[in-house]
Amino acid sequence: KLERLFEVKNNVLYKLGEATPIDTAAMAKPVSWSAVEPQSDVYDEAFLAALREELKALEEQQKYVFIEPCCDKGDCIALAEPFIAAMKHCARRIKDCVAVAGFAIPPSFTEKGFGAATVTADFIEALSQKHAHYVYFCKRSAIGEQSCPSDIVLY
């Protein structure tokens, strides 16, 4: 189980015990749903192993990223359950990668509309069960700063 390395204050990321904010602009590591799960209930373990190796290399360089899940199989609100399951599987495969600060919340989850808040909460809950050290990120263009909780990093 990894220890938390980061904290969030007013939507800004900080390394624990440090006062200088971290620039998150170049931290996103896009990971598409179709790369993780090319067919329904079939995970691409070779892709996940390669992703883990890439993240381990970043760890050696003391660089950090957050996984930016890309929902490329349709309406992620309607398909939330299998999408979240795929990202949870991805998180399990990279669980020991210190270079992973956390996961971004997919923009479709944060857009205003029916079910979005529930799906966002489900996503965070599913990943936090085994990865309590993760920080969550939210695209500025996807949600207004006023409606984004202060414990989520805006990027």
CNS distance restraints for C-alpha pairs under 8 A (distance, minus, plus):
assign (resid   1 and name CA) (resid  96 and name CA) 7.50 0.50 0.50
assign (resid   1 and name CA) (resid 131 and name CA) 7.82 0.50 0.50
assign (resid   2 and name CA) (resid  96 and name CA) 6.91 0.50 0.50
assign (resid   2 and name CA) (resid  98 and name CA) 7.31 0.50 0.50
assign (resid   2 and name CA) (resid 131 and name CA) 7.86 0.50 0.50
assign (resid   2 and name CA) (resid 133 and name CA) 6.66 0.50 0.50
assign (resid   3 and name CA) (resid 133 and name CA) 5.92 0.50 0.50
assign (resid   4 and name CA) (resid 132 and name CA) 7.68 0.50 0.50
assign (resid   4 and name CA) (resid 133 and name CA) 4.32 0.50 0.50
assign (resid   4 and name CA) (resid 134 and name CA) 7.09 0.50 0.50
assign (resid   5 and name CA) (resid  15 and name CA) 5.95 0.50 0.50
assign (resid   5 and name CA) (resid  16 and name CA) 5.65 0.50 0.50
assign (resid   5 and name CA) (resid 101 and name CA) 7.60 0.50 0.50
assign (resid   5 and name CA) (resid 133 and name CA) 7.38 0.50 0.50
assign (resid   6 and name CA) (resid  13 and name CA) 6.77 0.50 0.50
assign (resid   6 and name CA) (resid  14 and name CA) 5.60 0.50 0.50
assign (resid   6 and name CA) (resid  15 and name CA) 4.39 0.50 0.50
assign (resid   6 and name CA) (resid  16 and name CA) 4.98 0.50 0.50
assign (resid   6 and name CA) (resid 101 and name CA) 7.27 0.50 0.50
assign (resid   6 and name CA) (resid 135 and name CA) 7.27 0.50 0.50
assign (resid   7 and name CA) (resid  13 and name CA) 6.00 0.50 0.50
assign (resid   7 and name CA) (resid  14 and name CA) 5.35 0.50 0.50
assign (resid   7 and name CA) (resid  15 and name CA) 6.21 0.50 0.50
assign (resid   7 and name CA) (resid  16 and name CA) 5.82 0.50 0.50
assign (resid   7 and name CA) (resid 135 and name CA) 7.50 0.50 0.50
assign (resid   8 and name CA) (resid  12 and name CA) 5.44 0.50 0.50
assign (resid   8 and name CA) (resid  13 and name CA) 4.78 0.50 0.50
assign (resid   8 and name CA) (resid  14 and name CA) 6.14 0.50 0.50
assign (resid   8 and name CA) (resid 135 and name CA) 7.65 0.50 0.50
assign (resid   8 and name CA) (resid 150 and name CA) 7.52 0.50 0.50
assign (resid   8 and name CA) (resid 151 and name CA) 5.44 0.50 0.50
assign (resid   8 and name CA) (resid 152 and name CA) 6.74 0.50 0.50
assign (resid   8 and name CA) (resid 153 and name CA) 6.53 0.50 0.50
assign (resid   9 and name CA) (resid  13 and name CA) 6.71 0.50 0.50
assign (resid   9 and name CA) (resid  14 and name CA) 7.59 0.50 0.50
assign (resid   9 and name CA) (resid 150 and name CA) 6.56 0.50 0.50
assign (resid   9 and name CA) (resid 151 and name CA) 6.41 0.50 0.50
assign (resid  10 and name CA) (resid 150 and name CA) 4.56 0.50 0.50
assign (resid  10 and name CA) (resid 151 and name CA) 6.59 0.50 0.50
assign (resid  10 and name CA) (resid 153 and name CA) 7.87 0.50 0.50
assign (resid  11 and name CA) (resid 149 and name CA) 7.49 0.50 0.50
assign (resid  11 and name CA) (resid 150 and name CA) 4.85 0.50 0.50
assign (resid  11 and name CA) (resid 151 and name CA) 5.88 0.50 0.50
assign (resid  11 and name CA) (resid 152 and name CA) 5.31 0.50 0.50
assign (resid  11 and name CA) (resid 153 and name CA) 4.22 0.50 0.50
assign (resid  11 and name CA) (resid 154 and name CA) 5.44 0.50 0.50
assign (resid  12 and name CA) (resid  21 and name CA) 6.55 0.50 0.50
assign (resid  12 and name CA) (resid  22 and name CA) 7.57 0.50 0.50
assign (resid  12 and name CA) (resid 152 and name CA) 7.79 0.50 0.50
assign (resid  12 and name CA) (resid 153 and name CA) 5.21 0.50 0.50
assign (resid  12 and name CA) (resid 154 and name CA) 6.67 0.50 0.50
assign (resid  13 and name CA) (resid  21 and name CA) 5.78 0.50 0.50
assign (resid  13 and name CA) (resid  22 and name CA) 5.54 0.50 0.50
assign (resid  13 and name CA) (resid  23 and name CA) 7.80 0.50 0.50
assign (resid  13 and name CA) (resid  24 and name CA) 7.58 0.50 0.50
assign (resid  13 and name CA) (resid 153 and name CA) 6.06 0.50 0.50
assign (resid  14 and name CA) (resid  18 and name CA) 6.44 0.50 0.50
assign (resid  14 and name CA) (resid  19 and name CA) 6.91 0.50 0.50
assign (resid  14 and name CA) (resid  20 and name CA) 6.57 0.50 0.50
assign (resid  14 and name CA) (resid  21 and name CA) 4.93 0.50 0.50
assign (resid  14 and name CA) (resid  22 and name CA) 5.58 0.50 0.50
assign (resid  15 and name CA) (resid  19 and name CA) 7.94 0.50 0.50
assign (resid  15 and name CA) (resid  21 and name CA) 7.70 0.50 0.50
assign (resid  15 and name CA) (resid  22 and name CA) 7.33 0.50 0.50
assign (resid  24 and name CA) (resid  28 and name CA) 7.53 0.50 0.50
assign (resid  24 and name CA) (resid 155 and name CA) 6.04 0.50 0.50
assign (resid  25 and name CA) (resid 155 and name CA) 6.17 0.50 0.50
assign (resid  26 and name CA) (resid  65 and name CA) 7.99 0.50 0.50
assign (resid  27 and name CA) (resid  64 and name CA) 6.54 0.50 0.50
assign (resid  27 and name CA) (resid  65 and name CA) 4.37 0.50 0.50
assign (resid  27 and name CA) (resid  66 and name CA) 5.94 0.50 0.50
assign (resid  28 and name CA) (resid  65 and name CA) 5.69 0.50 0.50
assign (resid  28 and name CA) (resid  66 and name CA) 5.22 0.50 0.50
assign (resid  28 and name CA) (resid  67 and name CA) 6.07 0.50 0.50
assign (resid  28 and name CA) (resid  68 and name CA) 5.79 0.50 0.50
assign (resid  29 and name CA) (resid  65 and name CA) 6.14 0.50 0.50
assign (resid  29 and name CA) (resid  66 and name CA) 5.88 0.50 0.50
assign (resid  29 and name CA) (resid  67 and name CA) 4.90 0.50 0.50
assign (resid  29 and name CA) (resid  68 and name CA) 5.51 0.50 0.50
assign (resid  30 and name CA) (resid  67 and name CA) 5.97 0.50 0.50
assign (resid  30 and name CA) (resid  68 and name CA) 4.49 0.50 0.50
assign (resid  30 and name CA) (resid  69 and name CA) 5.93 0.50 0.50
assign (resid  30 and name CA) (resid  70 and name CA) 6.52 0.50 0.50
assign (resid  31 and name CA) (resid  35 and name CA) 7.04 0.50 0.50
assign (resid  31 and name CA) (resid  36 and name CA) 7.58 0.50 0.50
assign (resid  31 and name CA) (resid  67 and name CA) 6.50 0.50 0.50
assign (resid  31 and name CA) (resid  68 and name CA) 5.89 0.50 0.50
assign (resid  31 and name CA) (resid  69 and name CA) 5.00 0.50 0.50
assign (resid  31 and name CA) (resid  70 and name CA) 5.83 0.50 0.50
assign (resid  32 and name CA) (resid  36 and name CA) 6.58 0.50 0.50
assign (resid  32 and name CA) (resid  69 and name CA) 5.69 0.50 0.50
assign (resid  32 and name CA) (resid  70 and name CA) 4.36 0.50 0.50
assign (resid  32 and name CA) (resid  71 and name CA) 6.22 0.50 0.50
assign (resid  32 and name CA) (resid  72 and name CA) 6.49 0.50 0.50
assign (resid  33 and name CA) (resid  37 and name CA) 5.87 0.50 0.50
assign (resid  33 and name CA) (resid  38 and name CA) 7.53 0.50 0.50
assign (resid  33 and name CA) (resid  69 and name CA) 6.82 0.50 0.50
assign (resid  33 and name CA) (resid  70 and name CA) 5.96 0.50 0.50
assign (resid  33 and name CA) (resid  71 and name CA) 5.60 0.50 0.50
assign (resid  33 and name CA) (resid  72 and name CA) 6.18 0.50 0.50
assign (resid  33 and name CA) (resid  73 and name CA) 7.12 0.50 0.50
assign (resid  33 and name CA) (resid  83 and name CA) 6.83 0.50 0.50
assign (resid  33 and name CA) (resid  86 and name CA) 6.87 0.50 0.50
assign (resid  33 and name CA) (resid  87 and name CA) 7.42 0.50 0.50
assign (resid  34 and name CA) (resid  38 and name CA) 4.53 0.50 0.50
assign (resid  34 and name CA) (resid  39 and name CA) 7.54 0.50 0.50
assign (resid  34 and name CA) (resid  72 and name CA) 6.59 0.50 0.50
assign (resid  34 and name CA) (resid  73 and name CA) 6.90 0.50 0.50
assign (resid  35 and name CA) (resid  44 and name CA) 6.83 0.50 0.50
assign (resid  35 and name CA) (resid  47 and name CA) 6.89 0.50 0.50
assign (resid  36 and name CA) (resid  43 and name CA) 5.62 0.50 0.50
assign (resid  36 and name CA) (resid  44 and name CA) 5.47 0.50 0.50
assign (resid  36 and name CA) (resid  45 and name CA) 7.78 0.50 0.50
assign (resid  36 and name CA) (resid  47 and name CA) 6.87 0.50 0.50
assign (resid  36 and name CA) (resid  48 and name CA) 6.81 0.50 0.50
assign (resid  36 and name CA) (resid  86 and name CA) 6.59 0.50 0.50
assign (resid  36 and name CA) (resid  87 and name CA) 7.69 0.50 0.50
assign (resid  36 and name CA) (resid  90 and name CA) 6.79 0.50 0.50
assign (resid  37 and name CA) (resid  41 and name CA) 6.82 0.50 0.50
assign (resid  37 and name CA) (resid  42 and name CA) 5.58 0.50 0.50
assign (resid  37 and name CA) (resid  43 and name CA) 4.38 0.50 0.50
assign (resid  37 and name CA) (resid  44 and name CA) 5.89 0.50 0.50
assign (resid  37 and name CA) (resid  86 and name CA) 6.43 0.50 0.50
assign (resid  38 and name CA) (resid  42 and name CA) 6.61 0.50 0.50
assign (resid  38 and name CA) (resid  43 and name CA) 6.66 0.50 0.50
assign (resid  38 and name CA) (resid  44 and name CA) 6.75 0.50 0.50
assign (resid  39 and name CA) (resid  43 and name CA) 7.32 0.50 0.50
assign (resid  43 and name CA) (resid  86 and name CA) 7.72 0.50 0.50
assign (resid  44 and name CA) (resid  48 and name CA) 6.41 0.50 0.50
assign (resid  45 and name CA) (resid  49 and name CA) 5.97 0.50 0.50
assign (resid  46 and name CA) (resid  50 and name CA) 6.20 0.50 0.50
assign (resid  47 and name CA) (resid  51 and name CA) 6.13 0.50 0.50
assign (resid  48 and name CA) (resid  52 and name CA) 6.10 0.50 0.50
assign (resid  48 and name CA) (resid  90 and name CA) 6.76 0.50 0.50
assign (resid  48 and name CA) (resid  93 and name CA) 6.50 0.50 0.50
assign (resid  48 and name CA) (resid  94 and name CA) 7.71 0.50 0.50
assign (resid  49 and name CA) (resid  53 and name CA) 6.26 0.50 0.50
assign (resid  49 and name CA) (resid  93 and name CA) 7.44 0.50 0.50
assign (resid  50 and name CA) (resid  54 and name CA) 6.22 0.50 0.50
assign (resid  51 and name CA) (resid  55 and name CA) 6.19 0.50 0.50
assign (resid  51 and name CA) (resid  94 and name CA) 7.77 0.50 0.50
assign (resid  52 and name CA) (resid  56 and name CA) 6.08 0.50 0.50
assign (resid  52 and name CA) (resid  93 and name CA) 7.12 0.50 0.50
assign (resid  52 and name CA) (resid  94 and name CA) 5.42 0.50 0.50
assign (resid  52 and name CA) (resid  97 and name CA) 7.09 0.50 0.50
assign (resid  53 and name CA) (resid  57 and name CA) 6.24 0.50 0.50
assign (resid  54 and name CA) (resid  58 and name CA) 6.47 0.50 0.50
assign (resid  55 and name CA) (resid  59 and name CA) 6.19 0.50 0.50
assign (resid  55 and name CA) (resid  94 and name CA) 7.96 0.50 0.50
assign (resid  55 and name CA) (resid  97 and name CA) 6.22 0.50 0.50
assign (resid  55 and name CA) (resid  99 and name CA) 5.98 0.50 0.50
assign (resid  55 and name CA) (resid 100 and name CA) 7.28 0.50 0.50
assign (resid  56 and name CA) (resid  60 and name CA) 6.46 0.50 0.50
assign (resid  56 and name CA) (resid  97 and name CA) 5.94 0.50 0.50
assign (resid  56 and name CA) (resid  98 and name CA) 7.67 0.50 0.50
assign (resid  56 and name CA) (resid  99 and name CA) 6.96 0.50 0.50
assign (resid  57 and name CA) (resid  61 and name CA) 6.66 0.50 0.50
assign (resid  58 and name CA) (resid  62 and name CA) 6.19 0.50 0.50
assign (resid  58 and name CA) (resid  63 and name CA) 5.19 0.50 0.50
assign (resid  58 and name CA) (resid  64 and name CA) 6.88 0.50 0.50
assign (resid  58 and name CA) (resid  99 and name CA) 6.11 0.50 0.50
assign (resid  59 and name CA) (resid  63 and name CA) 5.78 0.50 0.50
assign (resid  59 and name CA) (resid  64 and name CA) 7.09 0.50 0.50
assign (resid  59 and name CA) (resid  97 and name CA) 7.04 0.50 0.50
assign (resid  59 and name CA) (resid  98 and name CA) 6.03 0.50 0.50
assign (resid  59 and name CA) (resid  99 and name CA) 4.74 0.50 0.50
assign (resid  62 and name CA) (resid  99 and name CA) 7.11 0.50 0.50
assign (resid  63 and name CA) (resid  99 and name CA) 6.06 0.50 0.50
assign (resid  64 and name CA) (resid  98 and name CA) 7.78 0.50 0.50
assign (resid  64 and name CA) (resid  99 and name CA) 4.41 0.50 0.50
assign (resid  64 and name CA) (resid 100 and name CA) 5.84 0.50 0.50
assign (resid  64 and name CA) (resid 101 and name CA) 6.25 0.50 0.50
assign (resid  65 and name CA) (resid  99 and name CA) 6.06 0.50 0.50
assign (resid  65 and name CA) (resid 100 and name CA) 5.23 0.50 0.50
assign (resid  65 and name CA) (resid 101 and name CA) 5.88 0.50 0.50
assign (resid  65 and name CA) (resid 102 and name CA) 7.56 0.50 0.50
assign (resid  66 and name CA) (resid 100 and name CA) 5.41 0.50 0.50
assign (resid  66 and name CA) (resid 101 and name CA) 5.24 0.50 0.50
assign (resid  66 and name CA) (resid 102 and name CA) 4.84 0.50 0.50
assign (resid  66 and name CA) (resid 103 and name CA) 5.13 0.50 0.50
assign (resid  66 and name CA) (resid 104 and name CA) 6.66 0.50 0.50
assign (resid  66 and name CA) (resid 137 and name CA) 7.85 0.50 0.50
assign (resid  67 and name CA) (resid 100 and name CA) 7.14 0.50 0.50
assign (resid  67 and name CA) (resid 102 and name CA) 6.34 0.50 0.50
assign (resid  67 and name CA) (resid 103 and name CA) 4.61 0.50 0.50
assign (resid  67 and name CA) (resid 104 and name CA) 6.09 0.50 0.50
assign (resid  68 and name CA) (resid 103 and name CA) 5.96 0.50 0.50
assign (resid  68 and name CA) (resid 104 and name CA) 4.88 0.50 0.50
assign (resid  68 and name CA) (resid 105 and name CA) 7.37 0.50 0.50
assign (resid  68 and name CA) (resid 106 and name CA) 7.26 0.50 0.50
assign (resid  69 and name CA) (resid  87 and name CA) 7.27 0.50 0.50
assign (resid  69 and name CA) (resid 103 and name CA) 7.40 0.50 0.50
assign (resid  69 and name CA) (resid 104 and name CA) 6.63 0.50 0.50
assign (resid  69 and name CA) (resid 105 and name CA) 7.40 0.50 0.50
assign (resid  69 and name CA) (resid 106 and name CA) 6.14 0.50 0.50
assign (resid  70 and name CA) (resid 106 and name CA) 6.80 0.50 0.50
assign (resid  71 and name CA) (resid  75 and name CA) 7.79 0.50 0.50
assign (resid  71 and name CA) (resid  76 and name CA) 6.18 0.50 0.50
assign (resid  71 and name CA) (resid  83 and name CA) 7.44 0.50 0.50
assign (resid  71 and name CA) (resid 106 and name CA) 7.26 0.50 0.50
assign (resid  74 and name CA) (resid  79 and name CA) 7.37 0.50 0.50
assign (resid  75 and name CA) (resid  79 and name CA) 6.03 0.50 0.50
assign (resid  76 and name CA) (resid  80 and name CA) 5.15 0.50 0.50
assign (resid  76 and name CA) (resid  83 and name CA) 6.94 0.50 0.50
assign (resid  76 and name CA) (resid 108 and name CA) 6.56 0.50 0.50
assign (resid  76 and name CA) (resid 109 and name CA) 7.33 0.50 0.50
assign (resid  77 and name CA) (resid 108 and name CA) 6.94 0.50 0.50
assign (resid  77 and name CA) (resid 109 and name CA) 6.50 0.50 0.50
assign (resid  77 and name CA) (resid 115 and name CA) 7.08 0.50 0.50
assign (resid  77 and name CA) (resid 116 and name CA) 6.74 0.50 0.50
assign (resid  77 and name CA) (resid 119 and name CA) 6.84 0.50 0.50
assign (resid  79 and name CA) (resid  83 and name CA) 6.22 0.50 0.50
assign (resid  80 and name CA) (resid  84 and name CA) 5.84 0.50 0.50
assign (resid  80 and name CA) (resid 119 and name CA) 6.74 0.50 0.50
assign (resid  81 and name CA) (resid  85 and name CA) 6.16 0.50 0.50
assign (resid  82 and name CA) (resid  86 and name CA) 6.17 0.50 0.50
assign (resid  83 and name CA) (resid  87 and name CA) 6.36 0.50 0.50
assign (resid  84 and name CA) (resid  88 and name CA) 6.00 0.50 0.50
assign (resid  84 and name CA) (resid 123 and name CA) 5.93 0.50 0.50
assign (resid  84 and name CA) (resid 126 and name CA) 7.36 0.50 0.50
assign (resid  85 and name CA) (resid  89 and name CA) 6.15 0.50 0.50
assign (resid  86 and name CA) (resid  90 and name CA) 6.23 0.50 0.50
assign (resid  87 and name CA) (resid  91 and name CA) 6.14 0.50 0.50
assign (resid  87 and name CA) (resid 127 and name CA) 7.96 0.50 0.50
assign (resid  88 and name CA) (resid  92 and name CA) 6.29 0.50 0.50
assign (resid  88 and name CA) (resid 126 and name CA) 6.73 0.50 0.50
assign (resid  88 and name CA) (resid 127 and name CA) 5.71 0.50 0.50
assign (resid  89 and name CA) (resid  93 and name CA) 6.46 0.50 0.50
assign (resid  90 and name CA) (resid  94 and name CA) 6.49 0.50 0.50
assign (resid  91 and name CA) (resid  95 and name CA) 5.66 0.50 0.50
assign (resid  91 and name CA) (resid 127 and name CA) 7.22 0.50 0.50
assign (resid  91 and name CA) (resid 131 and name CA) 7.96 0.50 0.50
assign (resid  95 and name CA) (resid 131 and name CA) 7.41 0.50 0.50
assign (resid 100 and name CA) (resid 134 and name CA) 7.84 0.50 0.50
assign (resid 101 and name CA) (resid 133 and name CA) 7.83 0.50 0.50
assign (resid 101 and name CA) (resid 134 and name CA) 5.72 0.50 0.50
assign (resid 101 and name CA) (resid 135 and name CA) 6.00 0.50 0.50
assign (resid 102 and name CA) (resid 133 and name CA) 7.70 0.50 0.50
assign (resid 102 and name CA) (resid 134 and name CA) 4.20 0.50 0.50
assign (resid 102 and name CA) (resid 135 and name CA) 4.61 0.50 0.50
assign (resid 102 and name CA) (resid 136 and name CA) 5.66 0.50 0.50
assign (resid 102 and name CA) (resid 137 and name CA) 7.53 0.50 0.50
assign (resid 103 and name CA) (resid 134 and name CA) 7.02 0.50 0.50
assign (resid 103 and name CA) (resid 135 and name CA) 6.71 0.50 0.50
assign (resid 103 and name CA) (resid 136 and name CA) 5.24 0.50 0.50
assign (resid 103 and name CA) (resid 137 and name CA) 6.23 0.50 0.50
assign (resid 104 and name CA) (resid 136 and name CA) 5.44 0.50 0.50
assign (resid 104 and name CA) (resid 137 and name CA) 4.24 0.50 0.50
assign (resid 104 and name CA) (resid 138 and name CA) 5.69 0.50 0.50
assign (resid 104 and name CA) (resid 139 and name CA) 7.81 0.50 0.50
assign (resid 105 and name CA) (resid 109 and name CA) 6.72 0.50 0.50
assign (resid 105 and name CA) (resid 110 and name CA) 7.26 0.50 0.50
assign (resid 105 and name CA) (resid 120 and name CA) 6.96 0.50 0.50
assign (resid 105 and name CA) (resid 123 and name CA) 7.71 0.50 0.50
assign (resid 105 and name CA) (resid 136 and name CA) 6.66 0.50 0.50
assign (resid 105 and name CA) (resid 137 and name CA) 5.98 0.50 0.50
assign (resid 105 and name CA) (resid 138 and name CA) 5.57 0.50 0.50
assign (resid 105 and name CA) (resid 139 and name CA) 7.96 0.50 0.50
assign (resid 106 and name CA) (resid 110 and name CA) 6.99 0.50 0.50
assign (resid 106 and name CA) (resid 138 and name CA) 7.62 0.50 0.50
assign (resid 107 and name CA) (resid 111 and name CA) 6.37 0.50 0.50
assign (resid 107 and name CA) (resid 138 and name CA) 7.33 0.50 0.50
assign (resid 107 and name CA) (resid 139 and name CA) 6.75 0.50 0.50
assign (resid 107 and name CA) (resid 142 and name CA) 5.17 0.50 0.50
assign (resid 107 and name CA) (resid 143 and name CA) 7.77 0.50 0.50
assign (resid 108 and name CA) (resid 116 and name CA) 7.50 0.50 0.50
assign (resid 108 and name CA) (resid 142 and name CA) 7.64 0.50 0.50
assign (resid 109 and name CA) (resid 116 and name CA) 4.87 0.50 0.50
assign (resid 109 and name CA) (resid 117 and name CA) 7.02 0.50 0.50
assign (resid 109 and name CA) (resid 119 and name CA) 6.21 0.50 0.50
assign (resid 109 and name CA) (resid 120 and name CA) 5.51 0.50 0.50
assign (resid 110 and name CA) (resid 116 and name CA) 5.86 0.50 0.50
assign (resid 110 and name CA) (resid 117 and name CA) 6.81 0.50 0.50
assign (resid 110 and name CA) (resid 120 and name CA) 6.77 0.50 0.50
assign (resid 110 and name CA) (resid 138 and name CA) 7.93 0.50 0.50
assign (resid 110 and name CA) (resid 142 and name CA) 6.27 0.50 0.50
assign (resid 110 and name CA) (resid 143 and name CA) 5.99 0.50 0.50
assign (resid 111 and name CA) (resid 116 and name CA) 6.51 0.50 0.50
assign (resid 111 and name CA) (resid 142 and name CA) 6.08 0.50 0.50
assign (resid 111 and name CA) (resid 143 and name CA) 6.16 0.50 0.50
assign (resid 112 and name CA) (resid 116 and name CA) 6.47 0.50 0.50
assign (resid 112 and name CA) (resid 117 and name CA) 7.98 0.50 0.50
assign (resid 112 and name CA) (resid 143 and name CA) 7.91 0.50 0.50
assign (resid 115 and name CA) (resid 119 and name CA) 6.10 0.50 0.50
assign (resid 116 and name CA) (resid 120 and name CA) 6.10 0.50 0.50
assign (resid 117 and name CA) (resid 121 and name CA) 6.21 0.50 0.50
assign (resid 118 and name CA) (resid 122 and name CA) 6.11 0.50 0.50
assign (resid 119 and name CA) (resid 123 and name CA) 6.07 0.50 0.50
assign (resid 120 and name CA) (resid 124 and name CA) 6.29 0.50 0.50
assign (resid 121 and name CA) (resid 125 and name CA) 5.99 0.50 0.50
assign (resid 122 and name CA) (resid 126 and name CA) 5.97 0.50 0.50
assign (resid 123 and name CA) (resid 127 and name CA) 6.37 0.50 0.50
assign (resid 124 and name CA) (resid 128 and name CA) 5.86 0.50 0.50
assign (resid 124 and name CA) (resid 136 and name CA) 7.74 0.50 0.50
assign (resid 125 and name CA) (resid 129 and name CA) 6.22 0.50 0.50
assign (resid 127 and name CA) (resid 131 and name CA) 5.97 0.50 0.50
assign (resid 127 and name CA) (resid 132 and name CA) 7.87 0.50 0.50
assign (resid 128 and name CA) (resid 132 and name CA) 4.74 0.50 0.50
assign (resid 128 and name CA) (resid 133 and name CA) 7.71 0.50 0.50
assign (resid 128 and name CA) (resid 134 and name CA) 7.03 0.50 0.50
assign (resid 135 and name CA) (resid 152 and name CA) 7.04 0.50 0.50
assign (resid 135 and name CA) (resid 153 and name CA) 7.61 0.50 0.50
assign (resid 136 and name CA) (resid 151 and name CA) 7.93 0.50 0.50
assign (resid 136 and name CA) (resid 152 and name CA) 5.26 0.50 0.50
assign (resid 136 and name CA) (resid 153 and name CA) 6.27 0.50 0.50
assign (resid 137 and name CA) (resid 152 and name CA) 5.46 0.50 0.50
assign (resid 137 and name CA) (resid 153 and name CA) 4.57 0.50 0.50
assign (resid 137 and name CA) (resid 154 and name CA) 5.83 0.50 0.50
assign (resid 137 and name CA) (resid 155 and name CA) 6.75 0.50 0.50
assign (resid 138 and name CA) (resid 142 and name CA) 7.21 0.50 0.50
assign (resid 138 and name CA) (resid 143 and name CA) 7.48 0.50 0.50
assign (resid 138 and name CA) (resid 148 and name CA) 7.91 0.50 0.50
assign (resid 138 and name CA) (resid 152 and name CA) 6.63 0.50 0.50
assign (resid 138 and name CA) (resid 153 and name CA) 6.04 0.50 0.50
assign (resid 138 and name CA) (resid 154 and name CA) 4.96 0.50 0.50
assign (resid 138 and name CA) (resid 155 and name CA) 6.17 0.50 0.50
assign (resid 139 and name CA) (resid 143 and name CA) 6.85 0.50 0.50
assign (resid 139 and name CA) (resid 154 and name CA) 5.73 0.50 0.50
assign (resid 139 and name CA) (resid 155 and name CA) 5.12 0.50 0.50
assign (resid 140 and name CA) (resid 144 and name CA) 6.73 0.50 0.50
assign (resid 140 and name CA) (resid 145 and name CA) 6.99 0.50 0.50
assign (resid 140 and name CA) (resid 154 and name CA) 5.62 0.50 0.50
assign (resid 140 and name CA) (resid 155 and name CA) 5.81 0.50 0.50
assign (resid 143 and name CA) (resid 147 and name CA) 6.91 0.50 0.50
assign (resid 143 and name CA) (resid 148 and name CA) 6.69 0.50 0.50
assign (resid 144 and name CA) (resid 148 and name CA) 6.49 0.50 0.50
assign (resid 145 and name CA) (resid 154 and name CA) 7.82 0.50 0.50
assign (resid 148 and name CA) (resid 152 and name CA) 6.96 0.50 0.50
